[in-house]
Structure formats: structure tokens, C-alpha cells
């Protein structure tokens, strides 16, 4: 769930976030925002705090950082 969804907004930018999360899962086998409590998970989501495994290529890492970006204005677009 994109950070803006936590505040009640949903737009096309949220779909790019979800795409990034799905690709992260396909590449790593785990979700990017793991946490023992929902509150901590939401904090990680809002801060865009996730670990990227070293074995991923630089273009892949860049893509993930551009799609799983907490600021919807700075997030990669479909265009």
C-alpha cells in the first residue's frame, strides 16, 4: 500500500508503487516492508525504508528505488 493510501488518497501513482512492490517480491521472494507490528510497517512505508539485496543489478536497484518512492511527485510514471 502506497504511503498516500494510508492518508486516504488513491491515484495512478499508487499503481506504480504497487508495481515496484510486486517486482521486489518477484526478485527477492519477500516483501520490502517487513515488520512485527503494523505501526512499524506503516512507518517504513511512509519513509520508503526497505533493504535491497546486493545481488540485484544497478538498473534493477534504480528501478525499485524509483517505483517504491514515498513521494508520489518523485515516483517513476508509466509515461
URLIN-V974577 format. One record per backbone hydrogen bond with DSSP energy under -1.0 kcal/mol. NH is the residue of the N-H (numbers start at 1). CO is the residue of the C=O. E is the energy in kcal/mol with one decimal. If there is no record, write none. Layout:
# URLIN-V974577
nh=NH co=CO e=E
nh=NH co=CO e=E
This chain:
# URLIN-V974577
nh=5 co=2 e=-1.1
nh=6 co=2 e=-1.0
nh=8 co=5 e=-1.4
nh=9 co=4 e=-2.4
nh=14 co=11 e=-1.6
nh=16 co=12 e=-1.0
nh=17 co=13 e=-1.7
nh=18 co=14 e=-2.5
nh=19 co=15 e=-2.2
nh=20 co=16 e=-2.3
nh=21 co=17 e=-2.3
nh=22 co=18 e=-2.6
nh=23 co=19 e=-2.6
nh=24 co=20 e=-2.5
nh=25 co=21 e=-2.3
nh=26 co=22 e=-2.4
nh=27 co=23 e=-2.3
nh=28 co=24 e=-2.3
nh=29 co=25 e=-2.8
nh=41 co=37 e=-2.1
nh=42 co=38 e=-2.7
nh=43 co=39 e=-2.0
nh=44 co=40 e=-2.2
nh=45 co=41 e=-2.5
nh=46 co=42 e=-2.7
nh=47 co=43 e=-1.8
nh=49 co=44 e=-2.5
nh=56 co=53 e=-1.4
nh=61 co=57 e=-2.6
nh=62 co=58 e=-2.6
nh=63 co=59 e=-2.3
nh=64 co=60 e=-2.5
nh=65 co=61 e=-2.5
nh=66 co=62 e=-1.9
nh=67 co=63 e=-1.6
nh=68 co=64 e=-3.0
nh=74 co=71 e=-1.2
nh=75 co=71 e=-1.0
nh=76 co=66 e=-3.0
